[in-house]
Amino acid sequence: MQNDFTQAMNFRHACKLFDETKKIPQDEMHYILEMGRKSPSSFGMEAWKFLVITNKELKEKLRPFCWDQPQITTCSHLVIVLAGIESLKPQSGVPLQRFSRREMPQEKLDFYIDIYANHLKETLKTDANILCWSAKQTYIAAANMMSAAAFIGIDSCPIEGFEKEKVEETLELDTKKYQVALVLPFGYRVDEQPKQLRLDFNEVVEFIE
């Protein structure tokens, strides 16, 4: 079945070089970021933040720490996807705030906080463990942003090839609060899209009845 979303998925690819002369309109970039904001997250914690960089000098500073990939400096908007750390800890008070957004009796609220703290006991033990869990959530948001961008004819390229500590230092991040999960440039392609290569449907999907 062909529809607009299928066309967007066929259009999307990891763009390796962007047209530096083309800039994404503000309303379209806002739409992309909004689709990230609206994404689902475990326990509804929304433990992410999107740093949107258009400053040329800052992009140039970051590029050497992203394996010198040209996407970093040629893109229109460079989005640094951050994974929350401190906000996921029960003692921060943020999980309670998140649960409290839905009206419920105190007894039920206490129940949810208890479930959260106990279910994630090991996960929340160290910042490294939290990052592992938190970064997974950011990838849901990143995928939705890339799909939304493709839907309106904008290219992207998810990048894991970067020196995490160097990027965090350059951005002067408080890593107790946030750490870098993904580097995600957006813009318009220069080169023709290469043929999309994917495994056969039957190799990827197995039905269990």
C-alpha positions in Angstrom: 0.0 0.0 0.0 1.5 3.3 -1.1 0.7 6.5 0.9 2.4 9.7 1.9 4.2 8.0 4.8 5.5 5.3 2.6 6.8 7.9 0.2 8.5 9.7 3.1 10.2 6.5 4.2 11.4 5.9 0.6 12.7 9.5 0.5 14.6 9.3 3.8 18.2 8.3 3.8 21.4 9.1 5.7 22.3 12.2 3.9 26.1 12.6 3.8 26.4 16.1 2.4 23.9 19.0 2.7 23.5 22.1 0.5 25.0 24.9 2.6 23.1 27.5 0.6 19.7 26.2 1.7 18.2 26.9 5.1 15.2 25.2 6.6 12.3 27.6 7.2 11.7 28.3 10.9 8.1 26.9 10.8 9.2 23.6 9.2 12.1 23.2 11.7 9.6 23.8 14.5 7.3 21.1 13.1 10.2 18.6 13.1 11.1 19.4 16.7 7.5 19.3 17.7 7.2 15.7 16.4 10.2 14.9 18.7 8.6 16.6 21.6 5.4 14.6 21.1 7.1 11.3 21.0 6.4 8.5 23.6 8.8 7.7 26.4 9.0 5.1 29.1 6.9 6.1 32.1 6.2 9.3 30.2 9.4 10.8 31.7 10.3 12.8 28.5 13.9 12.7 29.6 15.4 14.5 26.6 16.4 17.9 25.3 17.1 19.0 21.8 19.9 21.6 21.3 19.4 23.3 17.9 22.6 24.7 16.6 22.8 27.1 13.6 25.9 29.0 14.7 28.6 28.4 12.0 31.5 28.8 14.4 30.1 26.3 16.9 29.5 23.7 14.2 33.1 24.1 13.1 34.3 23.5 16.6 32.2 20.4 16.9 33.1 18.9 13.5 36.6 17.5 14.5 34.9 15.7 17.4 32.4 14.1 15.1 34.9 12.2 13.0 35.3 15.3 10.8 32.0 14.4 9.0 30.9 17.2 6.5 27.2 16.9 7.6 28.1 18.8 10.8 29.1 22.0 9.0 27.0 21.7 5.8 23.6 21.1 7.5 21.1 23.9 8.0 20.3 22.9 11.6 22.4 20.7 13.8 20.3 19.0 16.5 22.2 17.6 19.5 19.9 15.0 21.1 20.5 14.9 24.9 19.5 12.2 27.2 18.3 13.2 30.7 20.2 11.9 33.8 19.3 13.7 37.0 15.6 14.2 36.1 15.1 10.4 36.1 16.2 9.9 39.7 13.3 9.7 42.1 15.0 12.0 44.6 15.1 14.8 42.0 11.3 15.1 42.4 10.9 15.2 38.6 9.3 11.7 38.3 6.7 12.8 40.9 6.0 16.0 38.9 5.6 13.9 35.7 3.1 11.5 37.3 1.3 14.4 39.0 0.3 15.9 35.6 -2.5 13.4 35.6 -5.1 13.9 38.3 -5.2 10.9 40.6 -5.6 10.2 44.3 -2.5 10.4 46.5 -2.6 6.7 47.1 -2.4 6.0 43.4 0.3 8.5 42.9 2.4 6.9 45.7 1.8 3.5 44.0 3.2 4.7 40.7 6.2 6.3 42.3 6.9 3.1 44.2 6.5 1.0 41.0 8.9 3.4 39.1 11.6 3.3 41.8 11.5 -0.4 42.4 11.1 -1.5 38.7 14.1 0.7 37.8 16.1 0.0 40.9 19.2 -1.3 39.0 18.7 1.1 36.1 18.8 4.1 38.4 21.8 2.9 40.4 24.4 4.8 38.3 24.5 7.6 35.8 26.0 5.2 33.3 23.0 2.9 33.7 20.6 5.8 33.5 22.2 7.0 30.3 21.8 3.5 28.7 18.1 3.6 29.4 17.5 7.3 28.7 19.3 7.2 25.4 17.0 4.5 24.2 14.1 6.9 24.7 15.7 9.7 22.7 16.0 7.4 19.7 12.3 7.2 19.6 12.1 10.9 19.4 15.0 11.1 16.9 13.3 8.6 14.6 10.0 10.6 14.6 11.9 13.8 13.8 13.7 12.1 10.9 10.4 10.7 9.6 8.6 14.1 10.0 11.5 15.8 8.1 11.3 13.3 5.3 7.5 13.8 5.1 8.1 17.5 4.2 11.1 16.9 2.0 13.9 17.6 4.4 16.9 15.4 4.8 18.7 14.1 7.9 21.5 11.9 9.1 21.7 10.2 12.5 25.3 10.2 13.7 26.7 8.1 16.5 30.3 8.6 15.3 31.5 11.3 17.8 33.7 11.8 20.8 31.1 12.1 23.5 33.2 13.8 26.1 34.7 16.3 23.7 31.3 17.2 22.3 30.0 17.6 25.8 32.9 19.8 26.8 32.5 22.0 23.7 28.8 22.5 24.5 29.7 23.1 28.2 27.1 20.6 29.3 26.4 19.7 32.9 26.7 16.0 32.4 25.0 15.3 35.7 21.8 16.6 34.1 22.2 15.7 30.4 24.5 13.7 28.2 24.8 13.5 24.4 22.9 10.5 22.9 22.9 11.4 19.2 24.0 14.1 16.8 21.3 14.7 14.2 21.8 17.2 11.3 19.0 18.4 9.1 19.1 20.1 5.7 18.8 19.5 2.0 20.7 17.0 0.0 23.3 17.9 -2.6 23.8 14.5 -4.2 21.2 12.2 -5.7 19.8 9.7 -3.2 21.6 6.3 -3.4 19.5 3.2 -3.9 17.9 2.1 -0.7 19.2 -1.3 0.5 17.1 -3.3 2.9 16.8 -6.9 3.9 13.8 -8.8 2.4 10.5 -8.4 4.3 10.5 -12.2 5.1 14.0 -12.1 6.6 12.9 -9.3 9.0 9.4 -10.3 9.9 8.2 -13.5 11.4 4.5 -14.1 12.2 3.7 -16.3 15.2 0.1 -17.5 15.2 
